[in-house]
Amino acid sequence: MISLPASATEPGPAAGASGRGGAAVIRVLSYNIRSLRDDRAALARVIRACEPDLVLIQEAPRFFRWRKAAEKLARAAGLVYVSGGGTTAGPMILSTLRAHVERTEEVLLPRTPGLHQRGFALAVVRIGGARLGVLSCHLSLADRERYEQAGLLLERLAALDVPYAVAGGDLNDRPEGRSFRRLAGALTDAWAAKPWGGEFTSTPHDPHQRIDAIFTTAGVEVLGCGVPHGLAGVREADLRAATDHLPVLAALRVPAGG
């Protein structure tokens, strides 16, 4: 039987573990990387130390030679490119070779004149005996548009037509905000379900608000979720230097099947 370790420095079992009945234990990392404008080496070290199976990126490179930049980041972090980036206005998915990618989707959302283009990066993957939908998002700064995008996120996640799914990203909203509440009302807020590590994701130099989150559908067990302060190999100096957000790391047990 898999259980949370006694140490507070580990968000559930190690990546790659297997659970009851063929369930897969996976680590999912959500990270706004600010278009790689900060310390790229520190960013890669943080991602590697978290040992994620899936990485949900926001503000990936979007313009000139963005694919080459995405490949360099993936290689430095020991990962492979899955979906998104310039084609989705920033959200991107990376993974380890443990994830078998069945299909991907790249969605541009309706745009409000004068505001930034937004999109979703999606994939359906198999990890061990589990089949999982995955979505990375970066919601609008404008309240009305952000609320509509939260609804579209729920629709797109359901349209993947898989038994289990995980979504994460920069919501530009706090837990008391109506867009955050819309998502948490339909999905499981992983931090609220099993808090671990740090809560606040913005900013690295003055953490005071939780605007980045990971959500799961029913049936996915959250083993731990939070900012990976104190995790072996994650240096506080790297967290401050890597980008202008702190990452969110979740350990999840996903049932087999689907």
Secondary structure as UniProt FT lines:
FT   TURN            8..9
FT   TURN            15..16
FT   HELIX           20..22
FT   STRAND          24..32
FT   HELIX           34..36
FT   HELIX           40..50
FT   STRAND          54..58
FT   TURN            64..65
FT   HELIX           66..77
FT   STRAND          80..84
FT   HELIX           86..88
FT   STRAND          92..95
FT   TURN            97..98
FT   STRAND          100..108
FT   TURN            113..114
FT   STRAND          119..127
FT   TURN            128..129
FT   STRAND          130..138
FT   HELIX           143..159
FT   STRAND          165..170
FT   TURN            175..176
FT   HELIX           178..186
FT   STRAND          188..189
FT   HELIX           190..193
FT   TURN            204..205
FT   STRAND          212..216
FT   TURN            218..219
FT   STRAND          221..227
FT   TURN            229..230
FT   TURN            232..233
FT   HELIX           236..242
FT   STRAND          248..254
//
